[in-house]
Amino acid sequence: MKKLLALLLVVAMLFTFAACGSAKTGSDADTDAKELTVGFIFLHDEQSTYDKNFMDAAKAACEAMNVKYVQKTQIPESKDCYDAAVELIEVNGCDIIFADSFGHESFLIDAAKKYPDVQFCHATGTQAHTAGVKNFHNAFASIYEGRYLAGVAAGMKLNEMIEAGKITADKAKMGYVGAFTFAEVISGYTSFYLGAKSVCPSVKMDVKFTGSWYDEQKEKEAAQALISGGCVLISQHADSMGAPTACETAGVPNVSYNGSTVAACPNTFIVSSRIDWTPYFKYMIECVEKGEAIATDWTGTIETGSVVLTDINTKAAAAGTAEKIAEVKAKLLDGSIKVFDTANWTEKGVKLTSYKADVDTDANFEKDTEVIEDGVFYESKHRSAPYFDIQIDGITLLDTNFG
């Protein structure tokens, strides 16, 4: 009997040892689990200030969240976007696909329909809230607030030039290089102008369009034409260094977009507004990791850290710019300043009390949503992508090139 009990004890010990030896530690289990992978589709490469801004955020977010990421660059707004998404899923095993350009949207929606278990996120798009595709999401930010702040810096510079006798108040004219006559560009240059006007009431602005998001030569030529036309400060919604370098050569102050150009333009760069996409990328990754739904239409703000300014170049900026921007930013945050307050602008001499914008995407591009409430045009309230498309007084369009 003792021998039998001893034998049973040995067998039990061997079984326990085997069971313990085959169990995985927490780190082993994590290693065997499928690692989350994010795929990024970029319109251009790092030479584009627009795309580089996304690339930097993608790297920062994915490294912070400890997930793998794969990126594809130079993907045009065509079926190439769909093909890139398919490759990222089937070859690279991506769980999330993100594309950064407006024209990518319809192709990304097609891919989302084919791969319902993959999450698709898209910047600047308009269709997610009406498309009914559960795994397709739009995101943008209230960048008009950042452009307003950059406009304040521009207005401060104009005031400095007036006070120094370099120009008279009636010559306080800015130039703006825009890509397309889309609402996103209109919203951007209007908010920039209104920021400048809030501190320099006599300011006017001319706008030239290039018909391209990225064309260094066209952007340079547009800036040069604006300067030749009497513009004493230039800003832009285009993605190359064309306009900033034209300003540096001519000695004309410049407010950039999507990142600092101080290295190339140390004498003329003042400040730049940009969307920091890092908070959104972290958010979408966290949602997938937790099995939670990603918002259909997400809007980043100053509060979320999504709307930011670069450091101010004190060599080019007017004295007191940092302090003034801090003051105005605080008022944007507490709501005492509204960028598109209708008390501060007119259309053909008339203050608007009502306006319907094309918010719900459809084939007819109908004005479908009332967007003025209590004397304020509310951008980003009904959709993350901009829909402000009013041509306000004080801004002159020198062309309307769609490309």
C-alpha positions in Angstrom: 0.0 0.0 0.0 2.8 2.4 0.9 4.5 1.6 -2.4 1.2 2.4 -4.3 0.8 5.7 -2.4 4.4 6.6 -3.2 3.9 5.8 -6.8 0.7 7.9 -7.0 2.5 10.8 -5.3 5.3 10.7 -7.9 2.8 10.7 -10.8 1.0 13.7 -9.3 4.2 15.6 -8.9 5.2 14.9 -12.5 1.7 16.0 -13.7 2.0 19.2 -11.7 5.5 19.9 -13.1 4.4 19.3 -16.6 1.4 21.6 -16.2 3.5 24.4 -14.7 6.1 24.0 -17.4 3.5 24.3 -20.2 1.8 27.4 -18.8 2.7 30.8 -20.3 3.9 33.8 -18.4 2.1 37.1 -19.0 4.9 38.2 -21.3 4.8 34.9 -23.2 1.1 35.3 -23.7 1.5 38.9 -24.9 4.2 37.8 -27.4 1.9 35.1 -28.9 -1.1 37.4 -29.2 -1.5 39.2 -32.5 0.3 42.5 -32.4 -1.8 45.5 -33.4 -0.6 47.0 -36.7 -1.6 50.3 -38.2 -1.3 51.1 -41.9 -0.9 54.7 -43.1 -1.6 56.0 -46.6 0.0 59.4 -47.4 -0.6 61.5 -50.5 3.0 62.6 -50.8 6.1 62.0 -48.8 8.1 63.9 -46.1 8.9 66.7 -48.6 5.3 67.8 -48.3 4.8 69.8 -45.0 1.2 68.4 -44.9 2.2 64.8 -45.1 5.3 65.2 -42.9 3.0 66.5 -40.2 1.0 63.3 -40.4 4.1 61.1 -40.5 5.6 62.7 -37.4 2.3 62.1 -35.5 2.0 58.5 -36.7 5.5 57.7 -35.5 5.0 59.5 -32.2 1.6 57.8 -31.5 2.6 54.3 -32.5 5.8 54.4 -30.6 4.0 55.7 -27.5 1.3 53.1 -27.8 3.8 50.3 -28.6 2.2 49.2 -31.8 3.6 48.4 -35.2 3.0 50.7 -38.2 3.5 50.5 -41.9 3.3 53.5 -44.2 2.8 54.0 -47.9 3.7 57.3 -49.5 3.0 58.9 -52.8 -0.5 57.4 -53.0 -2.6 59.5 -55.4 -6.3 60.1 -55.0 -7.3 57.2 -57.2 -7.9 53.5 -57.1 -4.2 53.3 -56.0 -5.5 54.2 -52.5 -7.9 51.2 -52.5 -5.0 48.9 -53.7 -2.7 50.3 -51.0 -5.3 49.6 -48.3 -5.7 46.0 -49.6 -2.0 45.4 -49.5 -1.6 46.9 -46.1 -4.3 44.4 -44.8 -3.5 41.3 -46.8 0.3 41.6 -46.8 1.1 43.6 -43.7 -1.8 42.4 -41.5 -3.0 45.9 -40.6 -5.9 46.2 -38.2 -6.4 50.0 -38.8 -6.0 51.9 -42.0 -5.6 55.7 -42.0 -5.5 57.9 -45.1 -4.6 61.6 -45.0 -6.0 63.2 -48.1 -9.6 64.4 -49.0 -9.6 62.6 -52.4 -8.7 59.2 -50.8 -12.1 59.0 -49.1 -14.3 57.2 -51.7 -11.6 54.6 -52.3 -11.2 54.0 -48.6 -14.9 53.5 -48.2 -14.8 50.8 -50.8 -12.0 49.1 -48.9 -14.0 49.4 -45.7 -16.9 47.6 -47.2 -14.7 44.8 -48.3 -13.0 44.4 -45.0 -15.6 44.9 -42.2 -13.3 43.6 -39.5 -10.7 46.3 -40.2 -11.1 49.9 -39.0 -10.7 52.7 -41.6 -10.0 56.3 -40.5 -9.7 59.3 -42.8 -8.6 62.9 -42.4 -10.6 65.8 -43.8 -13.5 63.7 -45.2 -17.2 64.4 -45.2 -19.0 61.1 -45.8 -18.7 59.0 -42.6 -21.7 60.5 -40.9 -24.0 59.7 -43.9 -22.3 56.7 -45.5 -23.6 54.1 -43.0 -20.3 52.1 -43.1 -19.7 51.2 -39.5 -16.0 50.6 -39.8 -15.3 53.9 -41.6 -14.6 57.1 -39.7 -13.7 60.7 -40.4 -11.6 63.0 -38.3 -10.5 66.6 -38.4 -9.8 69.5 -36.0 -10.9 73.0 -35.3 -7.8 74.3 -37.1 -9.7 77.5 -37.9 -8.9 78.5 -34.3 -5.2 77.9 -34.9 -5.3 79.9 -38.1 -7.1 82.7 -36.2 -4.3 82.8 -33.7 -1.7 82.8 -36.5 -3.7 85.6 -38.0 -3.3 87.6 -34.7 0.5 87.2 -35.1 0.2 88.5 -38.7 -1.9 91.5 -37.5 0.7 92.3 -34.8 3.4 92.3 -37.5 1.3 94.6 -39.7 0.8 97.0 -36.8 4.6 97.0 -36.2 5.2 97.8 -39.8 2.7 100.7 -39.7 4.1 102.1 -36.5 7.6 101.9 -37.9 6.5 103.9 -41.0 7.3 101.0 -43.4 3.7 101.0 -44.6 0.6 103.1 -44.0 -2.6 101.6 -42.5 -4.3 101.6 -46.0 -1.4 99.5 -47.4 -1.8 96.7 -44.8 -2.5 94.0 -47.4 -1.8 90.4 -46.9 -1.5 87.7 -49.6 -2.7 84.1 -49.3 -1.6 81.1 -51.4 -4.5 78.5 -51.5 -4.6 75.1 -53.2 -8.3 74.8 -54.2 -11.5 76.7 -53.7 -12.8 74.1 -51.2 -14.5 75.0 -47.9 -11.4 73.7 -46.0 -9.3 76.4 -47.7 -11.9 79.1 -47.5 -12.5 78.4 -43.8 -8.7 78.6 -43.3 -8.0 81.8 -45.1 -11.1 83.5 -43.7 -10.2 82.6 -40.1 -6.6 83.8 -40.7 -7.9 87.1 -42.0 -10.3 87.6 -39.1 -7.5 87.0 -36.6 -5.4 89.6 -38.3 -8.4 92.0 -38.6 -9.0 91.7 -34.8 -5.8 93.5 -34.1 -5.2 95.5 -37.4 -8.7 96.7 -38.5 -7.5 98.2 -41.8 -6.1 94.9 -43.2 -7.2 93.5 -46.5 -6.2 90.2 -48.2 -5.7 88.9 -51.7 -5.9 85.2 -52.5 -4.4 83.2 -55.3 -5.1 79.5 -56.0 -2.7 77.0 -57.5 -5.1 74.1 -58.3 -2.8 71.7 -56.5 -2.1 70.7 -52.9 1.6 70.4 -53.7 3.3 72.3 -56.5 6.4 74.2 -55.4 6.8 76.2 -58.6 3.2 77.3 -58.7 3.1 78.2 -55.0 6.4 80.2 -55.4 5.0 82.0 -58.4 1.7 82.7 -56.6 3.6 84.2 -53.6 5.7 86.3 -56.0 2.7 87.6 -57.8 1.0 88.6 -54.5 4.1 90.4 -53.4 4.3 92.2 -56.7 0.7 93.2 -56.2 1.5 95.0 -52.9 1.0 92.2 -50.3 3.4 92.9 -47.4 2.8 89.6 -45.6 2.1 86.1 -47.0 0.4 83.0 -45.6 -0.7 79.8 -47.3 -2.8 76.6 -47.4 -0.5 74.6 -49.7 2.0 72.0 -48.9 5.5 73.0 -50.3 8.2 75.4 -49.4 7.4 77.5 -52.5 5.7 80.4 -50.8 8.0 80.6 -47.7 11.2 80.6 -49.8 9.7 83.2 -52.1 9.1 85.3 -49.0 12.6 84.8 -47.6 14.1 85.9 -50.9 11.9 89.0 -51.0 12.3 89.8 -47.3 8.5 89.6 -46.8 7.1 88.2 -43.5 5.5 84.8 -43.7 3.1 82.8 -41.7 3.4 79.1 -42.7 1.2 76.1 -42.2 1.8 72.6 -40.9 5.2 73.3 -39.3 8.0 75.7 -38.7 10.0 76.9 -41.7 12.5 78.9 -39.6 15.4 76.7 -40.6 15.0 77.7 -44.3 13.5 81.1 -43.6 15.1 82.5 -40.5 14.5 86.2 -41.3 10.8 86.0 -42.4 9.1 83.1 -40.7 6.8 84.3 -37.9 4.7 81.3 -36.8 2.8 78.3 -38.1 -0.5 76.7 -37.1 -1.0 73.0 -37.5 -3.1 70.0 -36.5 -1.3 67.7 -34.2 -2.7 64.3 -35.2 -1.0 62.4 -32.4 -4.0 62.6 -30.0 -6.3 61.2 -32.6 -3.9 58.4 -33.6 -3.6 57.4 -29.9 -7.4 57.5 -29.6 -8.1 55.3 -32.6 -5.5 52.7 -31.4 -6.8 52.7 -27.9 -10.4 52.1 -29.1 -9.3 49.1 -31.2 -7.2 47.7 -28.3 -10.2 48.0 -25.9 -12.8 46.8 -28.5 -14.6 50.1 -28.3 -16.2 52.0 -31.2 -14.3 54.8 -32.8 -16.3 58.0 -33.2 -17.9 58.2 -36.6 -16.9 61.9 -36.9 -14.2 63.2 -34.5 -13.1 66.8 -34.0 -9.9 67.6 -32.3 -9.6 71.0 -30.5 -7.1 73.2 -28.6 -8.2 71.3 -25.5 -7.4 67.9 -26.9 -3.9 69.1 -28.0 -4.9 68.8 -31.6 -4.7 72.5 -32.6 -1.3 73.9 -32.0 1.1 76.7 -33.0 4.8 76.3 -33.5 7.3 78.4 -31.5 7.3 82.0 -32.5 10.3 83.3 -34.3 11.1 86.4 -32.3 13.5 87.6 -35.0 10.6 88.1 -37.4 7.6 88.5 -35.1 6.4 91.7 -33.6 7.2 92.4 -30.0 4.5 91.2 -27.7 3.2 88.5 -30.1 3.5 85.6 -27.7 1.7 87.5 -25.0 -1.1 88.6 -27.3 -1.6 85.0 -28.7 -1.8 83.7 -25.1 -4.5 86.3 -24.3 -6.6 85.4 -27.4 -6.1 81.7 -26.9 -7.5 82.0 -23.4 -10.6 83.8 -24.7 -11.1 81.1 -27.4 -11.0 78.5 -24.7 -13.5 80.3 -22.4 -15.8 81.1 -25.3 -15.6 84.8 -25.1 -14.1 84.9 -28.6 -15.8 83.0 -31.4 -13.9 82.9 -34.7 -16.8 83.3 -37.0 -18.8 85.8 -34.9 -21.0 87.4 -37.5 -20.7 90.8 -35.8 -17.1 90.9 -37.1 -17.6 90.3 -40.8 -20.1 90.9 -43.7 -20.9 89.4 -47.0 -21.5 92.0 -49.7 -22.1 94.6 -47.0 -24.6 92.5 -45.1 -24.3 90.8 -41.7 -25.7 87.3 -41.9 -28.3 86.0 -39.5 -29.0 82.7 -41.2 -27.0 80.4 -43.5 -27.4 76.9 -44.7 -24.2 75.0 -45.4 -23.6 71.8 -47.4 -22.9 69.5 -44.4 -24.6 66.2 -45.5 -22.7 64.9 -48.5 -24.8 64.0 -51.4 -24.7 64.1 -55.2 -26.5 67.4 -55.4 -24.2 69.4 -53.0 -27.3 70.9 -51.4 -27.2 73.5 -48.7 -28.9 71.4 -46.0 -28.0 72.5 -42.5 -28.5 75.8 -40.6 -25.2 76.7 -39.1 -25.6 80.2 -37.7 -26.9 80.3 -34.1 -27.1 83.3 -31.9 -24.9 85.4 -34.2 -22.2 82.8 -34.7 -21.4 80.6 -37.7 -20.6 77.3 -36.0 -17.8 75.6 -37.9 -17.1 71.9 -36.9 -20.3 71.5 -34.9 -22.3 69.5 -37.5 -19.3 67.8 -39.1 -15.6 67.7 -38.4 -14.5 68.7 -41.9 -15.0 72.5 -42.6 -18.1 73.8 -44.4 -17.5 77.6 -44.1 -17.7 78.6 -47.8 -18.7 82.3 -47.6 -16.7 84.9 -49.5 -16.6 87.7 -46.9 -15.8 91.4 -47.5 -12.2 92.4 -47.2 -10.8 89.4 -49.1 -10.3 89.5 -52.8 -9.9 86.3 -54.9 -7.5 87.0 -57.8 -8.5 83.7 -59.4 -10.7 80.7 -58.8 -8.6 77.9 -60.2 -9.7 74.4 -59.2 -6.8 72.7 -61.0 
